[in-house]
């Protein structure tokens, strides 16, 4: 269980981020709900946690902004005095074929999905090192493992997260800090809901289990990696994808 521990989840206003926040709160952690876009959605997450008897606090920060992440780290550590779990979940898509993809669409996805994780890890690493403990969990994607046509930017960012995970895991392991990644497959979220029926059928055909995943499936994997049960696991990528990456 995570009683007394403090967890920061980026992009926690909805979807996978919200499910992760609710699960970690259920296990006893105090949750910092990071958001950039919708304050209303973030407050909904906070309210859901509070209604269930947990403690949560919404903090606005654009994770792609290095200085803003520094301010968030300062604010969070001043309030709680520690951070035990960092979940880098914030992410966006700007899909398109490579021959038509704009530079802005490429940069935007890399800035949030990959640089955002670097920014938070960079600013919170000193806290973890001082504590000589901590769990960092990066939300990658099966697209970062296999690649995906029409997602050169997204796949590159998620593959980059895997490299970042393994490198930081090697750097911090001797201080008792575990760094791992979870790679979701086709999960039912607002992002996937916007896909056409034909696109969904194509994806389902590639899933050995022949069904989509739920946000709770990712939350449970993150909860395991955040818990003491995973204290001897670091630098790993856990695919939660119904078998897509087999």
Backbone as numpy.savetxt, mean C-alpha at the origin, in Angstrom:
# Nx Ny Nz CAx CAy CAz Cx Cy Cz
-1.46 -10.04 17.66 -2.30 -8.83 17.66 -1.42 -7.57 17.66
-2.05 -6.45 17.39 -1.30 -5.20 17.23 -1.65 -4.16 18.29
-2.05 -4.61 19.46 -2.43 -3.69 20.53 -1.31 -2.70 20.84
-1.66 -1.41 20.88 -0.71 -0.36 21.24 0.20 0.08 20.11
0.10 -0.56 18.95 0.96 -0.19 17.83 0.30 0.88 16.97
1.15 1.62 16.27 0.69 2.72 15.42 0.97 2.37 13.97
-0.05 2.48 13.13 0.08 2.13 11.71 -0.33 3.30 10.83
0.51 3.62 9.85 0.17 4.63 8.85 -0.13 3.93 7.54
-1.30 4.19 6.98 -1.70 3.59 5.71 -1.92 4.71 4.71
-1.15 4.74 3.63 -1.33 5.80 2.63 -2.47 5.42 1.69
-3.15 6.45 1.17 -4.28 6.21 0.27 -5.36 5.39 0.94
-5.69 5.76 2.20 -6.57 4.92 3.02 -8.03 5.34 2.99
-8.39 6.26 2.11 -9.76 6.75 2.09 -10.77 5.79 1.50
-10.31 4.83 0.70 -11.25 3.91 0.06 -10.52 2.65 -0.40
-11.29 1.73 -0.96 -10.73 0.54 -1.59 -9.82 -0.29 -0.70
-8.69 -0.70 -1.25 -7.75 -1.55 -0.54 -7.21 -0.85 0.70
-6.90 0.43 0.59 -6.37 1.19 1.72 -7.33 1.22 2.90
-8.61 1.40 2.60 -9.62 1.40 3.68 -9.72 0.03 4.32
-9.75 -1.02 3.51 -9.85 -2.39 4.03 -8.66 -2.72 4.93
-7.47 -2.30 4.51 -6.26 -2.52 5.32 -6.38 -1.79 6.65
-6.82 -0.55 6.60 -6.96 0.27 7.81 -7.93 -0.38 8.79
-9.06 -0.84 8.28 -10.08 -1.47 9.13 -9.54 -2.76 9.76
-8.79 -3.54 9.00 -8.26 -4.80 9.50 -7.21 -4.57 10.58
-6.30 -3.64 10.34 -5.26 -3.36 11.33 -5.86 -2.77 12.60
-6.91 -1.95 12.44 -7.60 -1.38 13.60 -8.30 -2.48 14.39
-8.89 -3.42 13.66 -9.56 -4.56 14.30 -8.58 -5.35 15.16
-7.30 -5.37 14.74 -6.27 -6.09 15.48 -5.67 -5.27 16.62
-6.17 -4.03 16.77 -5.74 -3.22 17.90 -4.84 -2.05 17.60
-4.45 -1.86 16.35 -3.55 -0.75 16.01 -4.29 0.58 15.95
-3.56 1.65 16.27 -4.05 3.00 16.07 -3.70 3.37 14.62
-4.65 3.89 13.88 -4.47 4.08 12.44 -4.36 5.55 12.05
-3.31 5.88 11.31 -3.22 7.18 10.66 -3.71 6.97 9.23
-4.83 7.59 8.92 -5.46 7.45 7.60 -4.94 8.56 6.70
-3.99 8.23 5.85 -3.45 9.24 4.93 -4.35 9.36 3.70
-4.50 10.59 3.22 -5.26 10.83 2.00 -4.69 12.05 1.31
-5.03 12.20 0.05 -4.63 13.40 -0.69 -5.84 14.04 -1.35
-6.73 13.23 -1.91 -7.89 13.75 -2.63 -9.08 14.07 -1.77
-9.86 13.05 -1.43 -11.13 13.26 -0.75 -11.02 13.19 0.77
-11.17 14.34 1.40 -11.18 14.39 2.87 -12.40 13.65 3.40
-13.50 13.75 2.66 -14.74 13.09 3.06 -14.56 11.57 3.16
-13.90 10.99 2.16 -13.67 9.54 2.16 -12.76 9.14 3.32
-11.75 9.95 3.58 -10.82 9.66 4.68 -11.55 9.69 6.01
-12.42 10.68 6.16 -13.18 10.79 7.40 -14.16 9.63 7.56
-14.65 9.11 6.43 -15.52 7.92 6.48 -14.74 6.73 7.04
-13.49 6.58 6.59 -12.65 5.50 7.09 -12.43 5.65 8.59
-12.12 6.87 9.01 -11.91 7.16 10.44 -13.16 6.80 11.23
-14.31 7.22 10.71 -15.58 6.98 11.41 -15.86 5.48 11.53
-15.60 4.72 10.48 -15.81 3.28 10.51 -14.95 2.62 11.59
-13.73 3.09 11.70 -12.82 2.55 12.71 -13.29 2.92 14.11
-13.67 4.17 14.29 -14.14 4.63 15.60 -15.43 3.93 16.02
-16.31 3.73 15.06 -17.58 3.05 15.36 -17.36 1.61 15.82
-16.24 1.04 15.39 -15.91 -0.33 15.78 -15.07 -0.36 17.06
-14.88 0.81 17.65 -14.15 0.87 18.91 -12.66 1.15 18.79
-12.21 1.47 17.57 -10.79 1.73 17.35 -10.44 3.20 17.39
-9.17 3.49 17.16 -8.67 4.87 17.16 -8.06 5.18 15.80
-8.46 6.30 15.22 -7.94 6.68 13.90 -7.87 8.18 13.77
-7.03 8.63 12.86 -6.77 10.05 12.66 -6.42 10.27 11.20
-7.13 11.17 10.53 -6.88 11.44 9.12 -5.83 12.52 8.94
-4.87 12.27 8.05 -3.80 13.23 7.78 -3.66 13.40 6.27
-3.78 14.65 5.82 -3.64 14.90 4.39 -2.16 15.07 4.02
-1.77 14.39 2.96 -0.40 14.52 2.45 -0.33 13.93 1.06
0.23 14.67 0.14 0.51 14.17 -1.21 1.82 13.40 -1.13
1.74 12.08 -1.19 2.95 11.28 -0.98 4.00 11.49 -2.07
3.61 12.04 -3.21 4.58 12.30 -4.26 5.44 13.53 -3.96
5.09 14.28 -2.91 5.81 15.48 -2.51 6.75 15.15 -1.35
8.03 15.20 -1.61 9.04 14.81 -0.62 8.94 15.61 0.67
8.83 16.94 0.55 8.77 17.80 1.72 7.50 17.55 2.53
6.38 17.34 1.85 5.11 17.08 2.54 5.18 15.79 3.35
5.86 14.77 2.80 6.02 13.52 3.54 6.86 13.73 4.79
7.83 14.63 4.69 8.64 14.96 5.85 7.80 15.60 6.94
6.90 16.48 6.53 6.02 17.14 7.48 5.06 16.14 8.12
4.56 15.20 7.31 3.65 14.18 7.84 4.37 13.31 8.87
5.60 12.93 8.58 6.38 12.12 9.51 6.58 12.85 10.82
6.87 14.13 10.73 7.08 14.95 11.93 5.79 15.05 12.75
4.68 15.31 12.06 3.38 15.45 12.73 2.97 14.16 13.42
3.13 13.05 12.73 2.72 11.75 13.27 3.56 11.35 14.47
4.87 11.52 14.37 5.75 11.12 15.47 5.59 12.04 16.67
5.26 13.30 16.44 5.01 14.21 17.56 3.75 13.81 18.31
2.75 13.32 17.58 1.48 12.94 18.20 1.58 11.61 18.95
2.22 10.62 18.31 2.23 9.28 18.88 3.57 8.86 19.49
4.63 9.54 19.09 5.95 9.19 19.63 6.60 8.00 18.96
5.86 7.34 18.07 6.39 6.16 17.39 5.52 5.81 16.18
6.05 5.00 15.30 5.29 4.40 14.21 5.81 2.97 14.08
4.92 2.02 14.09 5.32 0.61 14.04 5.10 -0.03 12.67
4.11 0.47 11.94 3.73 -0.14 10.67 3.51 0.95 9.63
4.16 0.81 8.49 3.96 1.73 7.37 3.48 0.92 6.17
2.30 1.24 5.68 1.74 0.56 4.51 1.66 1.55 3.36
2.49 1.34 2.35 2.49 2.21 1.17 1.49 1.67 0.15
0.28 2.19 0.24 -0.81 1.72 -0.61 -1.22 2.73 -1.67
-0.96 4.01 -1.47 -1.42 5.05 -2.39 -0.97 4.75 -3.82
-1.91 4.83 -4.74 -1.56 4.54 -6.12 -2.61 5.04 -7.10
-2.17 5.27 -8.34 -3.08 5.71 -9.40 -2.78 4.94 -10.68
-3.70 4.98 -11.61 -3.47 4.43 -12.95 -3.73 5.52 -13.99
-3.00 5.44 -15.07 -3.22 6.29 -16.25 -2.93 5.39 -17.44
-3.84 4.45 -17.67 -3.58 3.40 -18.67 -3.60 3.92 -20.11
-2.83 3.25 -20.93 -2.80 3.59 -22.35 -1.66 2.86 -23.03
-1.79 2.63 -24.33 -0.73 1.97 -25.07 0.50 2.86 -25.10
1.67 2.23 -25.11 2.93 2.97 -25.00 3.10 4.00 -26.11
2.62 3.68 -27.33 2.80 4.61 -28.44 1.95 5.87 -28.30
0.96 5.82 -27.39 0.11 6.99 -27.19 0.25 7.60 -25.80
1.02 6.97 -24.95 1.13 7.43 -23.57 1.89 8.76 -23.48
1.32 9.70 -22.77 1.97 11.01 -22.63 3.03 10.95 -21.54
3.96 11.86 -21.61 5.00 11.94 -20.59 4.38 12.23 -19.22
3.35 13.06 -19.21 2.68 13.41 -17.95 2.02 12.17 -17.32
1.38 11.35 -18.15 0.74 10.14 -17.64 1.77 9.17 -17.06
2.92 9.10 -17.70 3.98 8.23 -17.18 4.52 8.78 -15.86
4.86 10.06 -15.86 5.46 10.67 -14.67 4.53 10.66 -13.47
3.24 10.93 -13.71 2.27 11.00 -12.62 2.18 9.67 -11.88
2.11 8.58 -12.64 1.99 7.25 -12.04 3.26 6.88 -11.27
4.42 7.14 -11.85 5.68 6.84 -11.16 5.85 7.70 -9.91
5.45 8.96 -9.99 5.62 9.88 -8.85 4.82 9.44 -7.64
3.60 8.99 -7.87 2.74 8.58 -6.74 3.04 7.15 -6.31
3.05 6.24 -7.25 3.16 4.82 -6.93 4.53 4.40 -6.43
5.57 4.95 -7.02 6.93 4.54 -6.68 7.68 5.57 -5.84
7.73 6.80 -6.33 8.44 7.82 -5.55 7.72 8.07 -4.23
6.39 7.94 -4.24 5.63 8.13 -3.00 6.08 7.18 -1.92
6.33 5.92 -2.29 6.81 4.93 -1.32 8.21 5.28 -0.84
9.06 5.71 -1.77 10.41 6.15 -1.36 10.31 7.29 -0.37
9.45 8.27 -0.66 9.34 9.45 0.21 8.96 9.08 1.64
7.95 8.23 1.77 7.51 7.87 3.13 8.57 7.02 3.84
9.14 6.06 3.13 10.17 5.22 3.74 11.37 6.07 4.17
11.76 6.97 3.31 12.90 7.85 3.60 12.68 8.64 4.88
11.48 9.18 5.05 11.23 10.04 6.21 10.89 9.28 7.48
10.34 8.07 7.34 10.00 7.30 8.54 11.10 6.31 8.94
12.09 6.11 8.09 13.14 5.13 8.39 13.90 5.47 9.66
14.11 6.74 9.92 14.84 7.13 11.14 14.06 6.74 12.39
12.73 6.80 12.30 11.88 6.40 13.43 12.03 4.90 13.67
11.95 4.12 12.61 12.10 2.67 12.72 13.48 2.28 13.25
14.51 2.97 12.74 15.88 2.66 13.15 16.09 2.96 14.63
15.53 4.04 15.08 15.65 4.41 16.50 14.95 3.38 17.38
13.81 2.89 16.91 13.04 1.88 17.66 13.68 0.49 17.57
14.48 0.29 16.51 15.04 -1.02 16.17 13.92 -2.04 15.97
12.84 -1.57 15.37 11.71 -2.45 15.04 10.81 -1.74 14.05
9.98 -2.51 13.37 9.01 -1.91 12.45 8.69 -2.82 11.29
7.54 -2.58 10.69 7.10 -3.33 9.51 6.75 -2.34 8.41
7.38 -2.50 7.26 7.07 -1.69 6.09 6.48 -2.64 5.04
5.29 -2.31 4.56 4.60 -3.18 3.60 4.20 -2.34 2.39
4.75 -2.68 1.26 4.48 -1.95 0.02 3.46 -2.70 -0.82
2.44 -2.00 -1.27 1.42 -2.65 -2.10 1.83 -2.53 -3.57
2.32 -3.62 -4.10 2.73 -3.69 -5.50 1.54 -4.15 -6.33
1.74 -5.03 -7.28 0.65 -5.53 -8.12 1.16 -6.71 -8.94
0.25 -7.59 -9.31 0.61 -8.67 -10.22 1.10 -8.09 -11.54
0.67 -6.86 -11.87 1.14 -6.20 -13.09 2.63 -5.88 -13.00
3.13 -5.70 -11.79 4.55 -5.46 -11.59 5.37 -6.72 -11.65
4.70 -7.86 -11.50 5.37 -9.17 -11.57 5.36 -9.69 -13.00
4.20 -9.56 -13.68 4.04 -10.13 -15.01 4.13 -9.12 -16.14
3.88 -7.84 -15.84 3.71 -6.85 -16.89 2.29 -6.92 -17.40
1.83 -5.86 -18.05 0.47 -5.85 -18.58 0.36 -4.85 -19.72
-0.12 -5.30 -20.86 -0.28 -4.42 -22.02 -1.19 -3.26 -21.67
-0.79 -2.06 -22.05 -1.59 -0.87 -21.76 -1.31 -0.27 -20.40
-0.35 -0.87 -19.68 -0.01 -0.36 -18.35 1.51 -0.26 -18.16
2.20 0.25 -19.16 3.66 0.36 -19.05 4.07 1.19 -17.85
3.36 2.29 -17.62 3.68 3.16 -16.49 3.37 2.48 -15.16
2.17 1.92 -15.05 1.73 1.27 -13.81 2.60 0.05 -13.50
2.85 -0.78 -14.51 3.67 -1.98 -14.31 5.09 -1.61 -13.90
5.63 -0.57 -14.53 6.98 -0.12 -14.19 7.03 0.36 -12.74
6.00 1.09 -12.32 5.98 1.61 -10.95 5.87 0.48 -9.94
5.06 -0.53 -10.24 4.85 -1.63 -9.31 6.03 -2.60 -9.30
6.69 -2.76 -10.45 7.92 -3.56 -10.49 9.02 -2.83 -9.72
9.04 -1.52 -9.87 10.00 -0.71 -9.12 9.81 -0.84 -7.63
8.56 -0.95 -7.20 8.26 -1.13 -5.77 8.86 -2.44 -5.24
8.86 -3.46 -6.08 9.44 -4.74 -5.67 10.95 -4.59 -5.48
11.61 -3.90 -6.40 13.04 -3.65 -6.26 13.34 -2.80 -5.03
12.51 -1.79 -4.81 12.67 -0.93 -3.63 12.51 -1.76 -2.35
11.50 -2.62 -2.34 11.23 -3.48 -1.18 12.44 -4.34 -0.84
13.00 -5.01 -1.83 14.12 -5.91 -1.60 15.38 -5.16 -1.16
15.62 -4.00 -1.75 16.81 -3.23 -1.39 16.72 -2.67 0.03
15.57 -2.10 0.37 15.39 -1.54 1.70 15.38 -2.65 2.75
14.83 -3.82 2.40 14.83 -4.96 3.30 16.26 -5.34 3.68
17.15 -5.33 2.70 18.56 -5.66 2.96 19.22 -4.60 3.85
18.86 -3.35 3.64 19.46 -2.27 4.42 19.01 -2.27 5.88
17.77 -2.61 6.13 17.20 -2.44 7.47 17.08 -3.73 8.28
17.36 -4.87 7.66 17.15 -6.16 8.34 17.91 -6.29 9.65
19.14 -5.80 9.70 19.95 -5.97 10.91 19.41 -5.18 12.09
18.50 -4.24 11.84 17.90 -3.45 12.92 16.52 -3.98 13.31
16.17 -5.16 12.84 14.90 -5.75 13.23 13.70 -5.20 12.49
13.95 -4.58 11.33 12.86 -3.99 10.54 12.59 -4.88 9.33
11.34 -5.28 9.18 10.95 -6.15 8.07 10.29 -5.33 6.96
10.70 -5.57 5.73 10.16 -4.85 4.58 9.70 -5.87 3.55
8.40 -5.88 3.27 7.83 -6.84 2.33 6.84 -6.16 1.39
6.45 -6.87 0.37 5.47 -6.35 -0.59 4.31 -7.34 -0.75
3.14 -6.80 -0.99 1.97 -7.60 -1.35 1.60 -7.21 -2.77
1.41 -8.22 -3.62 1.07 -7.97 -5.02 -0.35 -8.45 -5.30
-1.33 -7.54 -5.23 -2.71 -7.93 -5.51 -2.90 -8.28 -6.98
-3.84 -9.19 -7.22 -4.25 -9.50 -8.58 -5.45 -8.64 -8.93
-6.48 -9.27 -9.49 -7.68 -8.54 -9.90 -8.63 -8.44 -8.70
-8.61 -7.29 -8.06 -9.39 -7.07 -6.83 -10.56 -6.14 -7.12
-11.71 -6.44 -6.54 -12.91 -5.63 -6.74 -12.77 -4.28 -6.01
-12.53 -3.23 -6.79 -12.42 -1.87 -6.25 -13.10 -0.90 -7.22
-13.14 0.37 -6.85 -13.68 1.39 -7.75 -12.88 1.43 -9.05
-11.57 1.17 -8.93 -10.68 1.21 -10.09 -11.05 0.12 -11.09
-11.30 -1.10 -10.60 -11.63 -2.20 -11.51 -13.08 -2.14 -11.97
-13.92 -1.50 -11.17 -15.34 -1.37 -11.51 -15.52 -0.56 -12.80
-14.57 0.33 -13.06 -14.65 1.19 -14.24 -14.29 0.46 -15.53
-13.79 -0.75 -15.42 -13.41 -1.52 -16.61 -14.63 -2.02 -17.36
-14.47 -2.22 -18.66 -15.57 -2.74 -19.47 -15.78 -4.22 -19.15
-16.98 -4.74 -19.48 -17.28 -6.15 -19.23 -16.33 -7.05 -20.01
-16.00 -6.63 -21.21 -15.10 -7.43 -22.05 -13.71 -7.52 -21.42
-13.25 -6.39 -20.89 -11.93 -6.37 -20.24 -11.92 -7.26 -19.00
-13.03 -7.21 -18.25 -13.13 -8.05 -17.04 -13.12 -9.54 -17.41
-13.80 -9.90 -18.48 -13.85 -11.30 -18.92 -12.46 -11.79 -19.31
-11.70 -10.92 -19.95 -10.34 -11.27 -20.37 -9.46 -11.55 -19.15
-9.60 -10.69 -18.14 -8.81 -10.87 -16.91 -9.22 -12.15 -16.18
-10.51 -12.38 -16.05 -11.00 -13.57 -15.35 -10.49 -14.86 -15.99
-10.37 -14.84 -17.30 -9.88 -16.02 -18.02 -8.45 -16.35 -17.64
-7.71 -15.36 -17.16 -6.30 -15.56 -16.80 -6.11 -15.92 -15.32
-7.21 -16.02 -14.58 -7.13 -16.34 -13.15 -7.49 -17.81 -12.93
-6.54 -18.62 -12.49 -6.82 -20.04 -12.28 -8.00 -20.29 -11.35
-8.21 -19.45 -10.35 -9.32 -19.65 -9.42 -10.65 -19.17 -10.00
-10.60 -18.52 -11.17 -11.79 -18.10 -11.91 -12.74 -17.17 -11.13
-12.15 -16.36 -10.28 -12.96 -15.37 -9.57 -12.09 -14.18 -9.19
-12.72 -13.07 -8.96 -12.00 -11.88 -8.53 -11.71 -11.96 -7.03
-10.77 -11.14 -6.60 -10.47 -11.07 -5.18 -11.21 -9.90 -4.54
-11.20 -9.87 -3.23 -11.83 -8.79 -2.48 -10.78 -8.00 -1.72
-11.11 -6.76 -1.40 -10.14 -5.92 -0.68 -9.73 -6.57 0.63
-10.66 -7.31 1.23 -10.35 -7.99 2.50 -9.25 -9.03 2.33
-9.14 -9.62 1.14 -8.08 -10.60 0.89 -6.71 -9.95 1.01
-6.60 -8.73 0.51 -5.34 -8.00 0.60 -5.09 -7.56 2.04
-6.15 -7.11 2.69 -6.03 -6.65 4.08 -5.52 -7.77 4.99
-5.98 -8.99 4.77 -5.55 -10.11 5.60 -4.07 -10.44 5.37
-3.62 -10.31 4.14 -2.21 -10.55 3.84 -1.33 -9.49 4.51
-1.78 -8.24 4.43 -1.05 -7.14 5.07 -1.02 -7.33 6.58
-2.15 -7.75 7.14 -2.24 -7.97 8.59 -1.22 -9.02 9.04
-1.06 -10.07 8.26 -0.06 -11.10 8.58 1.34 -10.51 8.59
1.66 -9.72 7.57 3.00 -9.15 7.47 3.24 -8.06 8.51
2.17 -7.47 9.03 2.30 -6.45 10.08 2.43 -7.05 11.46
2.02 -8.29 11.60 1.97 -8.97 12.90 3.32 -9.61 13.25
3.48 -9.92 14.53 4.70 -10.59 14.99 4.89 -11.96 14.33
3.82 -12.54 13.82 3.90 -13.86 13.19 4.85 -13.87 11.99
5.13 -12.69 11.43 5.98 -12.61 10.24 7.36 -12.01 10.55
7.78 -12.08 11.81 9.03 -11.42 12.22 10.29 -11.94 11.54
10.24 -13.14 10.95 11.42 -13.68 10.29 11.25 -13.69 8.76
10.36 -12.84 8.29 10.11 -12.73 6.84 10.44 -11.31 6.40
11.34 -11.18 5.45 11.64 -9.85 4.90 12.13 -9.96 3.47
11.87 -8.91 2.69 12.31 -8.88 1.29 11.48 -9.74 0.37
10.28 -10.12 0.81 9.45 -11.04 0.02 8.29 -10.34 -0.68
7.80 -10.99 -1.73 6.63 -10.50 -2.46 5.53 -11.56 -2.34
4.45 -11.21 -1.68 3.33 -12.14 -1.51 2.25 -11.81 -2.53
2.08 -12.68 -3.50 1.06 -12.48 -4.52 -0.29 -12.97 -4.00
-1.26 -12.08 -4.00 -2.62 -12.42 -3.59 -3.47 -12.21 -4.83
-3.51 -13.24 -5.67 -4.00 -13.04 -7.03 -4.80 -14.20 -7.62
-5.20 -15.15 -6.78 -5.95 -16.29 -7.31 -5.18 -17.16 -8.27
-3.85 -17.00 -8.25 -3.00 -17.84 -9.10 -2.53 -17.19 -10.40
-2.81 -15.91 -10.61 -2.44 -15.26 -11.87 -0.95 -15.34 -12.17
-0.12 -15.22 -11.13 1.32 -15.15 -11.34 2.02 -16.50 -11.26
1.25 -17.59 -11.26 1.86 -18.92 -11.21 2.74 -19.13 -12.44
